[in-house]
């Protein structure tokens, strides 16, 4: 479970404005933070299959959001990828 501080940091990292919490860039940033945290959990708990399933769903959702962002705003897509350290 991601803490409020980590979520606020993820939002602040890529927010378009001060009140932005729903743009695709912010959603990808939050998902990335959750994925990193859940990845560490699954490394320690190899038989937690529900966590693995949730992890795969989050990865799929992030992939869809990045695909949408790439189609609609390529510059924002490039900055999001570079800021989060994702590869494409």
DRENMI-863900 format. One record per residue (C-alpha): residue number from 1; residue in three letters; x, z, y. Coordinates in steps of 0.1 Angstrom, whole numbers, plus 2048, in hexadecimal, padded with zeros to 3 digits. Example, Ala and Ser with C-alpha at 12.3 -4.5 7.8 and 13.67 -1.06 7.14 Angstrom:
REM DRENMI-863900
resi->1&resn->ALA&u->87B&w->84E&v->7D3
resi->2&resn->SER&u->889&w->847&v->7F5
***
This chain:
REM DRENMI-863900
resi->1&resn->UNK&u->800&w->800&v->800
resi->2&resn->UNK&u->80E&w->7F5&v->821
resi->3&resn->UNK&u->810&w->810&v->83C
resi->4&resn->UNK&u->801&w->80D&v->85F
resi->5&resn->UNK&u->823&w->80C&v->86F
resi->6&resn->UNK&u->82F&w->7EF&v->858
resi->7&resn->UNK&u->80F&w->7DC&v->85E
resi->8&resn->UNK&u->812&w->7E1&v->884
resi->9&resn->UNK&u->836&w->7D5&v->883
resi->10&resn->UNK&u->82C&w->7B6&v->86F
resi->11&resn->UNK&u->811&w->7AE&v->888
resi->12&resn->UNK&u->828&w->7B3&v->8A6
resi->13&resn->UNK&u->842&w->79C&v->897
resi->14&resn->UNK&u->82D&w->77C&v->899
resi->15&resn->UNK&u->80F&w->784&v->8AE
resi->16&resn->UNK&u->805&w->769&v->8C7
resi->17&resn->UNK&u->7F8&w->783&v->8E0
resi->18&resn->UNK&u->7F5&w->7A9&v->8E3
resi->19&resn->UNK&u->7D3&w->7AA&v->8D1
resi->20&resn->UNK&u->7DA&w->790&v->8B7
resi->21&resn->UNK&u->7D3&w->79D&v->894
resi->22&resn->UNK&u->7C3&w->77F&v->882
resi->23&resn->UNK&u->7D8&w->760&v->889
resi->24&resn->UNK&u->7E7&w->74F&v->86A
resi->25&resn->UNK&u->80A&w->759&v->875
resi->26&resn->UNK&u->800&w->77E&v->876
resi->27&resn->UNK&u->7ED&w->77C&v->855
resi->28&resn->UNK&u->80C&w->76C&v->844
resi->29&resn->UNK&u->822&w->788&v->853
resi->30&resn->UNK&u->80B&w->7A3&v->846
resi->31&resn->UNK&u->809&w->793&v->823
resi->32&resn->UNK&u->82F&w->790&v->822
resi->33&resn->UNK&u->833&w->7B5&v->829
resi->34&resn->UNK&u->819&w->7BD&v->80E
resi->35&resn->UNK&u->82A&w->7A5&v->7F5
resi->36&resn->UNK&u->84C&w->7B5&v->7FA
resi->37&resn->UNK&u->83E&w->7D8&v->7F4
resi->38&resn->UNK&u->82B&w->7CE&v->7D5
resi->39&resn->UNK&u->849&w->7BB&v->7C8
resi->40&resn->UNK&u->85D&w->7DB&v->7C8
resi->41&resn->UNK&u->840&w->7ED&v->7B6
resi->42&resn->UNK&u->83E&w->7D3&v->79B
resi->43&resn->UNK&u->864&w->7D5&v->795
resi->44&resn->UNK&u->860&w->7FA&v->78E
resi->45&resn->UNK&u->83F&w->7F7&v->77B
resi->46&resn->UNK&u->843&w->7D9&v->764
resi->47&resn->UNK&u->822&w->7E0&v->751
resi->48&resn->UNK&u->80C&w->7E2&v->770
resi->49&resn->UNK&u->7FB&w->7C1&v->76A
resi->50&resn->UNK&u->7E0&w->7C7&v->784
resi->51&resn->UNK&u->7FB&w->7CA&v->79F
resi->52&resn->UNK&u->80B&w->7AA&v->793
resi->53&resn->UNK&u->7E9&w->799&v->795
resi->54&resn->UNK&u->7E4&w->7A5&v->7B8
resi->55&resn->UNK&u->807&w->79A&v->7C1
resi->56&resn->UNK&u->800&w->777&v->7B5
resi->57&resn->UNK&u->7E0&w->776&v->7C9
resi->58&resn->UNK&u->7F2&w->780&v->7E8
resi->59&resn->UNK&u->80D&w->766&v->7E3
resi->60&resn->UNK&u->7F2&w->74B&v->7DE
resi->61&resn->UNK&u->7E0&w->756&v->7FE
resi->62&resn->UNK&u->800&w->755&v->812
resi->63&resn->UNK&u->807&w->733&v->804
resi->64&resn->UNK&u->7E5&w->726&v->80F
resi->65&resn->UNK&u->7EA&w->735&v->832
resi->66&resn->UNK&u->80C&w->725&v->835
resi->67&resn->UNK&u->7FE&w->704&v->82A
resi->68&resn->UNK&u->7E3&w->706&v->844
resi->69&resn->UNK&u->7FB&w->710&v->85F
resi->70&resn->UNK&u->812&w->6F3&v->856
resi->71&resn->UNK&u->7F5&w->6DA&v->85A
resi->72&resn->UNK&u->7E8&w->6E8&v->87A
resi->73&resn->UNK&u->806&w->6F5&v->88E
resi->74&resn->UNK&u->828&w->6EA&v->880
resi->75&resn->UNK&u->83C&w->6FC&v->89A
resi->76&resn->UNK&u->82B&w->71D&v->893
resi->77&resn->UNK&u->831&w->717&v->86E
resi->78&resn->UNK&u->856&w->712&v->873
resi->79&resn->UNK&u->85A&w->731&v->888
resi->80&resn->UNK&u->845&w->746&v->86F
resi->81&resn->UNK&u->85B&w->73A&v->852
resi->82&resn->UNK&u->87B&w->742&v->864
resi->83&resn->UNK&u->86F&w->763&v->872
resi->84&resn->UNK&u->864&w->770&v->84F
resi->85&resn->UNK&u->881&w->761&v->83C
resi->86&resn->UNK&u->86B&w->74C&v->825
resi->87&resn->UNK&u->877&w->72C&v->816
resi->88&resn->UNK&u->865&w->70C&v->814
***
